[in-house]
């Protein structure tokens, strides 16, 4: 049996404005990680030192 979704949860999922802001927020978080250089990338300067 699956759990029932409350009216508030349903409202949150179906509200396009909330979805849009969540999408933008996640994009900004991802961009920050990529811009700062995450663990998978190596700095050229770091290797030379």
PyMOL commands that set and color helices and strands:
alter all, ss='L'
color gray80, all
select helices_A, chain A and resi 7-14+16-36+44-48
alter helices_A, ss='H'
color red, helices_A
deselect
rebuild
show_as cartoon
